[in-house]
Amino acid sequence: SGDLTVSVAKPGYDELDELARCFNDMVKNLQASFVEINGQSRESIEQVQSLQEATSHLITEADSREKLFAAITKDVDRIIGCTYSIIATIEGDYWVVQQVSGQSPLKPGDSFKLEEGLIGEVLRRNEIVFVPHYEKYRNALSSLHGTKDASYIALPLQVNGQVVGALSAGWEDLLDRVDAKRDVILRQYANI
């Protein structure tokens, strides 16, 4: 039932005793894994918060904004293990790619109508969207048809509580879901 404090008594030794020993070992290993994962998540969140504090005032200057976006995409790639990440901003009726890291099929300066693509959907809905198979995504950018299928997640990029664009991460290895650690880290980076 998820209670990792339970162990099974070992009165003698037979097949059930061996099963009890294996169960107890499994519980100890799970406890150690949870402690390690929680420690890594806390460390990652602290790194993100430190970056946010150190750079929150830079977002207003264009040159500094570019450096901040570059730092964010580089860190996102490194910390969550994605193949590439993208920051796009809203400019009128369009979203425009501002920063790319990794081998993204999109390049800085590429622009698309707000109703196009995953980033457009995130900006219209103002919520996180995960697409496990972009090739099957109903709103896929036509310029990306024929490229290698990938999994993407995108979420609104907020500066001082106002949505200014989107942060997106992609994996060439297809994912069924984005785990909680990656989700928390992405949410931290997307809220400047």
C-alpha positions as CSV (number, residue, x, y, z in Angstrom):
1,S,0.0,0.0,0.0
2,G,3.0,2.3,-0.3
3,D,4.1,2.1,3.4
4,L,7.9,1.7,3.2
5,T,8.2,1.2,7.0
6,V,6.6,-2.2,6.9
7,S,8.9,-5.3,7.2
8,V,8.1,-9.0,7.4
9,A,9.2,-11.0,10.5
10,K,11.7,-13.8,9.9
11,P,11.0,-16.6,12.5
12,G,12.8,-19.6,10.8
13,Y,14.2,-20.3,7.4
14,D,12.3,-21.7,4.4
15,E,11.0,-20.3,1.1
16,L,8.8,-17.8,2.8
17,D,11.7,-16.7,4.9
18,E,13.7,-16.1,1.7
19,L,10.7,-14.2,0.3
20,A,10.5,-12.1,3.5
21,R,14.3,-11.3,3.3
22,C,13.9,-10.2,-0.4
23,F,10.9,-8.1,0.5
24,N,12.8,-6.4,3.3
25,D,15.8,-5.8,1.0
26,M,13.5,-4.3,-1.6
27,V,11.9,-1.9,0.9
28,K,15.4,-0.8,2.1
29,N,16.4,-0.2,-1.5
30,L,13.2,1.7,-2.3
31,Q,13.7,3.9,0.8
32,A,17.2,4.7,-0.3
33,S,16.1,5.5,-3.8
34,F,13.4,7.9,-2.6
35,V,15.9,9.6,-0.3
36,E,18.3,10.0,-3.3
37,I,15.6,11.2,-5.7
38,N,14.2,13.7,-3.1
39,G,17.8,15.0,-2.5
40,Q,18.4,15.4,-6.2
41,S,15.1,17.2,-6.7
42,R,15.8,19.6,-3.8
43,E,19.2,20.3,-5.2
44,S,17.9,21.0,-8.7
45,I,15.1,23.2,-7.4
46,E,17.7,25.2,-5.3
47,Q,19.9,25.6,-8.4
48,V,16.9,27.0,-10.3
49,Q,15.8,29.3,-7.5
50,S,19.4,30.6,-7.2
51,L,19.5,31.3,-11.0
52,Q,16.1,33.0,-10.7
53,E,17.2,35.3,-7.9
54,A,20.5,36.1,-9.6
55,T,18.9,37.0,-12.9
56,S,15.4,38.3,-12.3
57,H,16.4,41.9,-12.7
58,L,18.1,41.2,-16.1
59,I,15.0,40.4,-18.0
60,T,14.2,44.0,-18.9
61,E,17.4,44.6,-20.9
62,A,17.5,43.0,-24.4
63,D,21.2,41.9,-24.2
64,S,20.7,40.6,-20.7
65,R,17.4,38.9,-21.7
66,E,19.3,37.1,-24.5
67,K,21.9,35.9,-22.0
68,L,19.3,34.9,-19.5
69,F,17.4,32.9,-22.1
70,A,20.7,31.2,-23.2
71,A,21.4,30.3,-19.5
72,I,17.9,28.9,-19.1
73,T,17.9,26.7,-22.2
74,K,21.4,25.4,-21.4
75,D,20.5,24.6,-17.9
76,V,17.2,23.0,-18.9
77,D,19.0,20.7,-21.3
78,R,21.6,19.7,-18.7
79,I,19.4,19.3,-15.7
80,I,16.4,17.5,-17.3
81,G,18.3,15.6,-20.0
82,C,16.4,16.8,-23.0
83,T,17.7,16.8,-26.5
84,Y,16.9,20.5,-27.0
85,S,15.0,23.4,-25.5
86,I,13.4,26.5,-27.0
87,I,12.3,29.9,-25.6
88,A,9.8,31.8,-27.8
89,T,8.2,35.1,-27.0
90,I,4.9,36.7,-28.1
91,E,5.3,39.4,-30.7
92,G,1.9,40.7,-31.8
93,D,0.0,37.9,-33.5
94,Y,3.1,35.7,-33.7
95,W,5.4,33.7,-31.5
96,V,9.0,34.1,-32.3
97,V,11.9,31.7,-31.4
98,Q,14.4,33.7,-29.3
99,Q,16.7,31.0,-28.0
100,V,17.5,27.4,-28.9
101,S,19.9,25.0,-27.4
102,G,20.8,21.5,-28.7
103,Q,19.9,20.2,-32.1
104,S,16.4,21.8,-32.4
105,P,14.8,21.9,-35.9
106,L,13.7,25.5,-35.0
107,K,16.1,28.4,-35.2
108,P,16.2,31.8,-33.5
109,G,14.1,34.3,-35.5
110,D,11.7,31.7,-36.8
111,S,8.2,33.0,-36.3
112,F,4.7,31.4,-36.5
113,K,1.2,32.5,-36.0
114,L,-0.2,32.2,-32.5
115,E,-2.6,29.5,-33.6
116,E,0.3,27.3,-34.9
117,G,2.2,24.5,-33.2
118,L,2.7,23.3,-29.7
119,I,4.0,26.7,-28.5
120,G,1.0,28.5,-30.0
121,E,-1.3,26.1,-28.2
122,V,0.4,26.7,-24.9
123,L,0.2,30.5,-25.4
124,R,-3.5,30.3,-26.3
125,R,-4.5,28.0,-23.5
126,N,-2.0,29.5,-21.0
127,E,-1.2,26.0,-19.6
128,I,1.4,23.3,-19.9
129,V,1.0,20.8,-22.8
130,F,2.8,17.5,-23.3
131,V,2.9,15.7,-26.7
132,P,4.4,12.2,-26.6
133,H,4.6,11.9,-30.4
134,Y,4.8,15.2,-32.3
135,E,4.4,13.5,-35.6
136,K,0.8,12.5,-34.5
137,Y,0.1,15.9,-32.9
138,R,-2.9,17.5,-34.7
139,N,-1.4,21.0,-34.5
140,A,2.1,20.2,-35.6
141,L,4.1,22.8,-37.5
142,S,4.1,21.9,-41.2
143,S,7.8,22.9,-41.3
144,L,8.6,20.0,-38.9
145,H,6.8,17.3,-40.9
146,G,9.3,14.7,-42.1
147,T,11.7,15.4,-39.2
148,K,12.5,12.7,-36.7
149,D,9.5,12.1,-34.3
150,A,10.1,13.5,-30.8
151,S,8.3,14.1,-27.5
152,Y,7.8,17.7,-26.4
153,I,6.6,19.6,-23.4
154,A,5.9,23.3,-23.4
155,L,4.7,25.7,-20.8
156,P,4.0,29.4,-20.5
157,L,7.1,31.6,-19.7
158,Q,6.1,34.1,-17.1
159,V,8.0,37.2,-16.1
160,N,6.7,38.8,-12.9
161,G,3.5,36.8,-13.3
162,Q,2.8,37.9,-16.9
163,V,3.0,35.4,-19.8
164,V,5.6,36.7,-22.3
165,G,6.2,33.5,-24.2
166,A,6.9,29.8,-23.8
167,L,9.6,27.4,-22.7
168,S,9.7,24.1,-24.6
169,A,11.8,21.0,-24.2
170,G,12.1,18.1,-26.6
171,W,13.4,14.5,-26.5
172,E,14.3,12.4,-29.5
173,D,13.7,9.3,-27.4
174,L,9.9,9.2,-27.2
175,L,8.5,9.5,-23.7
176,D,5.1,8.4,-22.4
177,R,5.1,11.1,-19.7
178,V,7.3,13.7,-18.1
179,D,8.3,12.6,-14.6
180,A,7.6,14.8,-11.5
181,K,11.2,15.9,-11.2
182,R,11.4,17.3,-14.7
183,D,8.0,18.9,-14.4
184,V,9.0,20.8,-11.2
185,I,12.2,21.9,-12.7
186,L,10.6,23.2,-15.9
187,R,7.9,25.0,-13.9
188,Q,10.6,26.7,-11.9
189,Y,12.5,27.8,-15.0
190,A,9.4,29.1,-16.7
191,N,8.5,31.4,-13.8
192,I,11.1,34.2,-13.8
